[in-house]
């Protein structure tokens, strides 16, 4: 099957070309689309500064090696992933088809070798006993909303955004049960 090129678009009706463009722009995750595009723009700016005209494996290796000196391994892995998606969408370049050099470089050099001494930031979590003490001992006058957020978070396994969007109107007290509507 032949790949679409700019020349083949001249025979394609404008409405089809526009629809394909819209569909392609929707391929990136909606919530993190800006982050993907920012990463892509940084790479494109770097290419311009280095006077690089292509997207070869060597170019990508050089870029990632340079960034490995200033970024932590998880950030580097995230960068590679974002570039993989945006280069495919914007430039029809599939860096997954490169030889395993890029993957090996990322996995071995950046993640294993550069991870020595790297301690990921972990959020502190409450134990069951700590949650129980908080729910039963903290004064409702001061901590009622915190208690409610804790219960919602545990009972419904809500995401931060979902919890943040709940309003008083989303809570219906029937007298025996609280009915809570989770907004999209």
Secondary structure, DSSP 4 states (H G I P E B T S, - for coil): -PPP-HHHHTTS-HHHHHHHHHHHHTTS-TTTHHHHHHHHHHHHHHHHHTT-----HHHHHHHHHHHHTTS-HHHHHHHHHHHHHHHHHHH---GGGS-THHHHIIIIIIIIITTTT----------HHHHHHHHHHS-HHHHHHHHHHHHHHHHH---HHHHHH--GGGEEE-SS-EEEPPP-
